[in-house]
């Protein structure tokens, strides 16, 4: 091992450090990392080394997956495991938070963002094939358990980077409940790093849930033209307001929840406006075309076969099924096939009738109002007099 203590105080021979760093020297990688904020040349050299050292060595990876690598852990810095782990440690310890997510200084220079898939890959590989099988104690050259925790905590501090979900779903619980071999408890640095990982993971999940909630709200709003969805939404609004859920969300003062509250307020306003328009046409209709029952209060029953067509009574359903030409049999089979295929269902009879009534109402409303052309003509006549006949 070569010592580079005080190397950053000397003139930096980038090519010399670059060669040693590519050979796996952790000291050379760290010395090069310390120069990245001072020189464009050092920045390019360091990330070129990182890119090369973190390349996927497919032969070694396949050997490891088949249990053949490494039979005896190697002390050689050039070993693919040692080199990849040392490179990531150099990233984490040498650069810290100083220069990682800024734009690259040259078009061809790789950045930390481009290295994240490789870092994520190697961390998963270390967890799966070294830490989980309890082989970490065999490696005296690098403490893989500490390295994985330290590197993962470092990457989680940057909101712009993403990591493999396995690291949080499968490996993080193991890292928490199984300290490094020979240690009864986590050391202070590892414990703090684990808390950082968990805290950032929880924040990420929370943000994801908030975004998903707002997406659902906006998606439902886009379907308010369907009377059935509007009715169910109105019922949900009534229950939520009765339980004061929206009031509770506002009182928390959480910025993320405030975005949900804003989307929810928009949801209520649009639903209320649509309900005012659909007020007299939200009735459900019996699926028997010869039945005239339409109501918002009648307890309709749904066909048990297709779960789609509504009937006001058993008698109406029997009559509809017994008709030779207009029987519900064919529609029922079609709907069941559509459900099996996962395709979109057709518009229900109640929604279709509400939609038609809404269109008729809009057309009548437009007829009773002056057209845009008529308004323009009236303005022209008022200003210029009657136009000459053609």
C-alpha positions in Angstrom: 0.0 0.0 0.0 1.3 3.4 -0.9 0.9 6.3 1.4 -0.4 9.6 0.1 -0.6 11.5 3.4 -0.2 15.2 2.5 -0.5 14.5 -1.2 -3.1 17.2 -1.6 -0.5 19.7 -0.5 1.9 18.8 -3.2 1.7 19.6 -7.0 -0.8 17.1 -8.3 0.6 14.7 -10.8 -2.8 13.6 -12.2 -1.6 10.9 -14.6 0.5 9.3 -11.8 -2.4 9.3 -9.4 -4.7 8.2 -12.1 -2.6 5.1 -12.9 -2.3 4.1 -9.2 -6.1 4.7 -8.7 -6.9 2.4 -11.6 -4.8 -0.3 -10.0 -7.0 -0.1 -6.9 -5.0 2.2 -4.6 -7.5 3.8 -2.2 -5.0 6.5 -1.2 -4.5 7.5 -4.8 -8.3 7.7 -5.4 -8.7 9.8 -2.3 -5.8 12.1 -3.2 -7.3 12.6 -6.7 -10.7 13.2 -5.2 -9.4 16.0 -3.0 -8.2 17.9 -6.1 -11.6 17.8 -8.0 -12.7 21.2 -6.7 -9.4 22.9 -7.7 -8.9 21.7 -11.3 -11.0 20.7 -14.3 -8.3 18.2 -15.2 -8.5 16.5 -11.8 -12.2 16.4 -12.0 -12.2 14.6 -15.3 -9.4 12.3 -14.2 -11.1 11.3 -11.0 -14.5 10.4 -12.6 -12.8 8.6 -15.5 -11.1 6.4 -12.8 -14.4 5.9 -11.0 -16.2 5.0 -14.2 -13.5 2.4 -15.1 -13.2 0.9 -11.6 -17.0 0.5 -11.3 -17.4 -1.2 -14.7 -19.3 -4.6 -14.5 -16.7 -7.4 -14.6 -19.2 -10.0 -16.0 -16.9 -13.0 -15.6 -16.3 -12.3 -11.9 -19.9 -11.5 -11.3 -21.1 -14.7 -12.9 -18.5 -16.7 -10.8 -19.8 -15.0 -7.6 -23.4 -15.8 -8.4 -22.4 -19.5 -9.0 -20.6 -19.6 -5.6 -17.1 -19.7 -7.1 -15.9 -16.2 -6.4 -14.2 -15.5 -4.1 -13.3 -18.9 -2.6 -10.5 -17.2 -0.7 -10.9 -13.4 -0.3 -8.0 -11.7 -1.9 -5.9 -8.9 -0.5 -4.9 -7.7 -3.9 -6.3 -4.1 -4.4 -6.8 -5.0 -8.1 -9.4 -7.6 -7.2 -12.8 -6.7 -8.6 -14.5 -6.6 -5.2 -11.8 -4.6 -3.4 -11.4 -2.2 -6.3 -15.2 -1.5 -6.6 -15.6 -1.0 -2.9 -12.5 1.2 -2.5 -13.7 3.3 -5.4 -17.1 4.0 -3.8 -15.5 4.7 -0.4 -13.2 7.2 -2.1 -16.3 8.9 -3.6 -18.0 9.1 -0.2 -15.0 10.1 1.9 -13.0 12.1 -0.6 -15.8 14.2 -2.1 -18.4 14.3 0.7 -21.0 17.0 -0.3 -18.7 19.4 -2.1 -18.9 18.8 -5.8 -21.0 15.8 -6.7 -24.2 17.0 -8.2 -23.0 20.1 -10.0 -22.9 20.1 -13.8 -19.9 18.4 -15.3 -17.1 20.6 -16.5 -16.8 19.0 -19.9 -19.3 17.3 -22.2 -17.5 14.0 -22.0 -16.8 14.0 -18.3 -18.9 11.4 -16.3 -20.6 12.7 -13.2 -21.8 11.1 -10.0 -25.3 10.8 -11.4 -24.1 8.5 -14.2 -22.3 6.4 -11.6 -25.3 5.8 -9.5 -26.6 2.7 -11.3 -23.2 1.0 -10.9 -23.0 2.0 -7.2 -26.5 0.6 -6.6 -25.6 -2.6 -8.4 -22.4 -3.2 -6.4 -24.1 -2.4 -3.1 -26.8 -5.0 -3.9 -24.2 -7.5 -4.9 -22.2 -7.0 -1.7 -25.3 -7.4 0.4 -26.5 -10.5 -1.4 -23.3 -12.4 -1.8 -21.1 -11.2 1.1 -23.1 -9.7 4.0 -26.2 -11.8 4.0 -24.3 -15.1 3.7 -22.2 -13.9 6.7 -19.0 -13.9 4.7 -18.0 -10.3 5.7 -15.7 -11.6 8.4 -13.6 -13.4 5.8 -12.5 -10.1 4.3 -9.8 -8.4 6.3 -8.9 -6.0 3.5 -12.3 -4.1 3.6 -15.1 -4.0 6.1 -17.9 -4.5 3.6 -20.6 -4.2 6.3 -19.4 -0.7 7.3 -18.7 0.3 3.7 -22.2 -0.6 2.5 -23.9 1.4 5.3 -21.5 4.4 4.9 -21.9 4.5 1.1 -25.7 4.0 1.2 -26.1 6.8 3.8 -23.9 9.1 1.7 -25.9 8.6 -1.5 -29.2 9.0 0.4 -28.3 12.6 1.4 -28.7 13.6 -2.2 -32.3 13.8 -3.3 -31.5 13.7 -7.0 -30.1 10.2 -6.9 -32.1 6.9 -6.9 -31.1 3.5 -5.6 -32.4 -0.1 -6.1 -35.5 -0.7 -4.0 -34.0 -4.0 -2.9 -31.5 -2.0 -0.8 -34.4 -0.6 1.3 -36.9 -3.5 1.1 -34.7 -6.5 1.6 -31.2 -5.5 2.7 -31.7 -2.5 5.0 -33.6 -4.5 7.7 -30.9 -7.0 7.7 -28.2 -4.4 8.0 -30.1 -2.9 11.0 -30.7 -6.1 12.9 -27.3 -7.7 12.1 -24.3 -5.6 13.1 -20.9 -6.4 11.6 -19.4 -9.7 12.8 -17.5 -9.3 16.1 -19.5 -6.2 17.1 -22.4 -6.6 19.6 -23.7 -3.2 18.7 -23.3 -0.8 15.8 -20.6 1.8 16.3 -21.7 5.4 16.5 -20.9 6.2 12.8 -22.8 3.2 11.5 -25.8 3.8 13.8 -26.0 7.4 12.6 -25.6 6.3 9.0 -28.4 3.8 9.4 -30.7 6.4 10.9 -29.9 8.7 8.0 -30.8 5.9 5.5 -34.1 5.1 7.3 -35.1 8.7 7.6 -34.5 9.5 4.0 -36.2 6.3 2.9 -39.3 7.2 4.9 -39.3 10.7 3.5 -39.1 9.3 0.0 -42.0 6.9 0.7 -44.0 9.8 2.1 -43.4 12.0 -0.9 -44.3 9.2 -3.2 -47.6 8.6 -1.4 -48.4 12.3 -1.5 -47.7 12.5 -5.2 -49.8 9.3 -5.8 -52.7 10.7 -3.8 -52.7 13.9 -5.8 -52.5 11.9 -9.1 -55.6 9.9 -8.0 -57.5 13.0 -7.1 -56.8 14.6 -10.5 -57.6 11.4 -12.3 -61.0 11.1 -10.6 -61.8 14.7 -11.5 -61.2 14.0 -15.2 -64.1 11.4 -15.0 -66.7 13.7 -13.4 -68.6 13.7 -16.7 -69.8 10.2 -15.7 -72.8 10.5 -13.4 -72.0 7.3 -11.4 -68.5 8.5 -10.5 -69.8 12.0 -9.6 -72.4 10.4 -7.3 -69.8 8.2 -5.5 -67.4 11.2 -5.2 -70.2 13.3 -3.6 -70.8 10.6 -1.0 -67.0 10.4 -0.3 -66.8 14.2 0.1 -69.7 14.1 2.6 -68.1 11.4 4.7 -64.7 13.0 4.7 -66.1 16.4 5.6 -68.2 14.9 8.3 -65.2 13.2 9.9 -63.2 16.5 9.4 -60.3 14.7 7.7 -59.5 17.7 5.5 -59.5 19.9 8.6 -57.0 17.6 10.3 -54.7 17.6 7.3 -54.7 21.4 7.1 -54.0 21.7 10.9 -50.8 19.5 10.6 -48.9 22.3 8.7 -47.0 19.6 6.8 -45.9 21.1 3.4 -46.6 17.8 1.6 -50.1 17.5 3.0 -50.8 21.1 2.1 -50.4 20.2 -1.6 -52.9 17.4 -1.0 -55.3 19.8 0.7 -55.0 22.1 -2.3 -55.8 19.3 -4.7 -58.7 18.2 -2.4 -60.2 21.7 -2.4 -60.1 21.7 -6.2 -61.7 18.3 -6.2 -64.6 19.6 -4.0 -65.1 22.7 -6.0 -65.3 20.9 -9.3 -67.5 18.2 -7.9 -69.9 20.8 -6.4 -70.1 22.6 -9.7 -70.7 19.4 -11.7 -73.4 18.3 -9.2 -75.1 21.6 -9.7 -75.2 21.0 -13.4 -76.2 17.3 -13.1 -78.6 18.0 -10.2 -81.7 16.7 -12.0 -80.1 14.1 -14.2 -78.2 11.9 -11.7 -80.9 9.3 -11.5 -80.0 5.6 -11.9 -82.0 3.7 -14.5 -83.3 0.2 -14.6 -81.4 -2.0 -17.1 -84.8 -3.4 -18.4 -85.5 -1.1 -21.4 -89.2 -1.6 -20.9 -89.0 -0.3 -17.3 -89.3 3.4 -16.7 -88.0 3.4 -13.1 -85.3 6.1 -12.6 -84.4 7.4 -9.2 -81.5 8.5 -7.0 -83.0 6.9 -3.9 -84.2 3.6 -5.3 -82.1 0.6 -4.1 -81.1 -0.9 -7.4 -79.6 -4.4 -7.7 -76.7 -5.3 -9.9 -76.5 -8.4 -12.2 -74.5 -11.0 -10.3 -73.0 -12.3 -13.6 -71.5 -9.1 -15.0 -71.7 -6.7 -12.0 -72.6 -4.0 -14.5 -76.3 -3.8 -15.4 -78.7 -2.4 -12.7 -82.3 -3.6 -12.1 -85.0 -2.2 -9.9 -86.4 -5.6 -9.0 -86.1 -9.4 -9.5 -89.1 -9.3 -11.9 -87.4 -6.7 -14.2 -84.3 -8.9 -14.3 -86.2 -12.1 -15.1 -88.2 -10.3 -17.9 -85.0 -8.8 -19.4 -83.3 -12.3 -19.4 -86.3 -14.1 -20.9 -86.8 -11.8 -23.9 -85.6 -13.8 -27.0 -84.2 -10.9 -29.1 -83.1 -8.3 -26.6 -82.0 -10.7 -23.8 -79.3 -9.6 -21.3 -77.5 -12.9 -22.0 -75.2 -11.5 -24.8 -74.4 -8.3 -23.0 -73.6 -10.2 -19.8 -71.2 -12.5 -21.6 -69.6 -9.6 -23.4 -69.0 -7.6 -20.1 -67.5 -10.7 -18.4 -65.1 -11.1 -21.3 -64.1 -7.5 -21.2 -63.4 -7.8 -17.4 -61.4 -10.9 -18.0 -59.3 -9.1 -20.7 -58.8 -6.1 -18.4 -60.2 -3.7 -21.0 -62.3 -0.6 -20.3 -66.0 -1.2 -19.6 -68.5 0.6 -21.9 -70.6 3.4 -20.5 -73.5 2.2 -18.3 -77.1 2.9 -19.2 -77.5 5.4 -16.3 -74.3 7.2 -17.3 -75.3 7.2 -21.0 -78.8 8.6 -20.3 -77.3 11.3 -17.9 -74.8 12.2 -20.6 -77.5 12.5 -23.3 -79.7 14.7 -21.0 -76.7 16.9 -20.2 -75.9 17.4 -23.9 -79.6 18.2 -24.6 -79.7 20.7 -21.8 -76.5 22.4 -23.0 -77.8 22.6 -26.5 -81.1 24.2 -25.3 -79.1 26.6 -23.2 -77.0 27.6 -26.2 -80.1 28.2 -28.3 -81.5 30.6 -25.8 -78.3 32.7 -25.8 -77.0 34.9 -28.6 -74.3 33.3 -30.7 -70.8 34.7 -30.8 -71.4 35.6 -34.4 -74.6 37.5 -33.6 -72.8 39.4 -30.8 -70.0 40.5 -33.3 -72.6 41.5 -35.9 -74.5 43.6 -33.3 -71.3 45.4 -32.3 -70.5 46.0 -36.0 -74.0 47.5 -36.7 -73.8 49.7 -33.6 -70.5 51.1 -34.7 -70.9 51.2 -38.5 -74.6 50.8 -39.3 -76.3 48.1 -41.2 -74.0 46.3 -43.6 -74.7 46.6 -47.4 -76.7 43.7 -48.7 -74.7 41.4 -50.9 
